[in-house]
């Protein structure tokens, strides 16, 4: 599949991935989301989240586990809202309790 990123045309997904130092899955993800020009810029990488001693590989996984929306968690983290952080931490505490202390 021919791809184009920031004006450069690549003969295949594999060539795109190798040239931009990303995975082939990242190329397909960018294609699916219509964000090819952001590929390889670091804007599409997962951001690890830590809260109340819990670690999640991404904002999306934290949101799913804690029963919050991804948009909400992203906003709380970016603004460091005291009210939002309180709710975020409370959700993490409930999650830990439901796990029975397993982390």
TAWO-V693100 format. One record per helix or strand of 3 or more residues. SS is the DSSP state (a for helix, b for strand). FROM is the first residue (numbers start at 1). TO is the last residue. If there is no record, write none. Layout:
BEGIN
ss:from:to
SS:FROM:TO
SS:FROM:TO
END
This chain:
BEGIN
ss:from:to
b:3:5
b:8:10
a:13:20
a:24:33
a:36:38
b:49:51
b:54:56
a:59:66
a:70:79
a:82:99
END
